Amino acid sequence: MRLAALGPLTLTDDNDMLVDLRGQPADLIRALALSPRQACSLDQLAALLESPEAGKPSAGTIRVAVARTRKLLAAHALPPGLLETTDHGYRLNVPPGTLDAERLRLRLAVGACAELAGDEAMAAAVLFRATRAWPDPAADLPANPALRALLTALAAEHTQARKRLVHLLSRLGQHPALVPGLQVQVRVDPACEWAWVQLAKALLLSGRASEAVRAIAQATIALRQLLGTPPGPALRELLWLAQNEAQGLRAPG
């Protein structure tokens, strides 16, 4: 069984069949999955399931959602104790390692330990897997304030891990490996000048000076439109270097 609560919610059973989660069961599973194996009271669930259209659900509505979810889980032969009633509410008893959020935190911790031990190659490999598993945290944060609060801290850890990965790959000279992830990052957050700088640097150091020039031009437009500011000194210096490198590559002989 695998449960992904970061981004689109997906649950696969022990036969790798996708469980059709939508509506109330999907909302309930996501709410409980962000605090796995911990009891969640009816009041807490009501806050996690609140929507602008319907407001906070009543205790009766939550119990109906629980019954529908249990019926759906049973149809896929998932353990009957997966969604458990406790003295204080309900609990999702997913085994450790089943939930993507827990795997992400574990990989972030392993990557940090490997870096502290001086194994930068291992740290980069682990952090690469961790950040690739949740490519766009900012876009995946839900509108519900309670759910958003639970995910915001993890999204911040993910952002710091992505920056550590860029640093590690740069130190290891693996600049081409940086480019795809940074291209995604500037597409998701075009106002982040740091990401544009890292992308231009990675392209330049990968022998792709002309692409670096184009990326800096795109950064200039994005920063002026979104922030009303010109590119900073780092981007201006990279533009000068990339233009000279590109002209040198085009020069005859």
TAPE-V490274 format. One record per pair of residues at least 6 apart in sequence whose ideal C-beta (glycine too) atoms are under 7 Angstrom apart, sorted by the first residue. I is the first residue (numbers start at 1). GAP is how many residues later the second one is. If there is no record, write none. Layout:
BEGIN
I_GAP ; I_GAP
END
This chain:
BEGIN
1_11 ; 1_12 ; 1_13 ; 1_77 ; 1_97 ; 2_10 ; 2_96 ; 3_8 ; 3_30 ; 3_91 ; 3_95 ; 3_96 ; 3_97 ; 4_6 ; 4_96 ; 5_25 ; 5_28 ; 5_29 ; 5_94 ; 5_95 ; 5_96 ; 6_94 ; 6_95 ; 6_98 ; 6_128 ; 6_134 ; 7_127 ; 7_133 ; 9_12 ; 9_17 ; 9_20 ; 9_21 ; 10_8 ; 11_8 ; 11_10 ; 11_18 ; 12_6 ; 12_7 ; 13_6 ; 13_63 ; 13_64 ; 13_65 ; 17_59 ; 19_53 ; 19_57 ; 21_8 ; 24_41 ; 24_44 ; 25_40 ; 25_43 ; 25_44 ; 25_47 ; 27_22 ; 28_21 ; 28_37 ; 28_38 ; 28_41 ; 29_40 ; 29_63 ; 31_14 ; 31_17 ; 31_18 ; 31_116 ; 32_8 ; 32_58 ; 32_60 ; 33_59 ; 33_66 ; 34_67 ; 34_113 ; 34_116 ; 34_117 ; 36_56 ; 36_58 ; 36_63 ; 36_66 ; 37_54 ; 37_56 ; 38_53 ; 39_47 ; 39_49 ; 39_50 ; 39_52 ; 40_49 ; 40_50 ; 40_51 ; 41_47 ; 41_48 ; 42_17 ; 42_20 ; 42_47 ; 44_45 ; 45_17 ; 45_44 ; 45_45 ; 46_10 ; 46_11 ; 46_16 ; 47_9 ; 47_99 ; 48_96 ; 48_98 ; 48_99 ; 49_8 ; 49_13 ; 50_6 ; 50_94 ; 66_17 ; 66_24 ; 69_14 ; 70_13 ; 73_9 ; 73_10 ; 74_6 ; 81_12 ; 82_10 ; 82_11 ; 83_7 ; 83_9 ; 84_6 ; 84_7 ; 84_9 ; 96_6 ; 97_6 ; 100_33 ; 101_53 ; 104_26 ; 104_29 ; 104_30 ; 104_50 ; 107_19 ; 107_22 ; 107_23 ; 108_22 ; 108_49 ; 108_53 ; 110_16 ; 111_12 ; 111_15 ; 111_16 ; 111_19 ; 111_50 ; 114_8 ; 114_9 ; 114_12 ; 115_8 ; 120_48 ; 120_51 ; 120_52 ; 121_51 ; 123_45 ; 124_41 ; 124_44 ; 124_45 ; 124_48 ; 127_34 ; 127_37 ; 127_38 ; 127_41 ; 128_37 ; 130_31 ; 131_27 ; 131_30 ; 131_31 ; 131_34 ; 131_50 ; 134_24 ; 135_49 ; 136_52 ; 137_18 ; 137_21 ; 138_17 ; 138_50 ; 138_51 ; 139_49 ; 141_7 ; 141_10 ; 141_11 ; 141_14 ; 142_6 ; 166_12 ; 166_32 ; 169_8 ; 169_9 ; 175_27 ; 175_30 ; 175_31 ; 176_30 ; 178_20 ; 178_24 ; 179_20 ; 179_23 ; 179_24 ; 179_27 ; 182_13 ; 182_16 ; 182_17 ; 182_20 ; 183_16 ; 185_7 ; 185_10 ; 186_6 ; 186_9 ; 186_10 ; 186_13 ; 189_6 ; 190_32 ; 190_36 ; 191_31 ; 191_32 ; 191_35 ; 191_36 ; 193_30 ; 193_39 ; 193_42 ; 196_19 ; 196_23 ; 196_39 ; 197_37 ; 197_38 ; 197_41 ; 199_16 ; 200_12 ; 200_15 ; 200_16 ; 200_35 ; 200_38 ; 200_42 ; 201_37 ; 203_8 ; 203_9 ; 203_12 ; 204_8 ; 204_34 ; 204_37 ; 204_38 ; 204_41 ; 209_33 ; 209_36 ; 209_37 ; 209_40 ; 210_36 ; 212_26 ; 212_30 ; 213_26 ; 213_29 ; 213_30 ; 213_33 ; 216_19 ; 216_22 ; 216_23 ; 216_26 ; 219_12 ; 219_16 ; 220_11 ; 223_6 ; 223_7 ; 223_8 ; 224_6
END
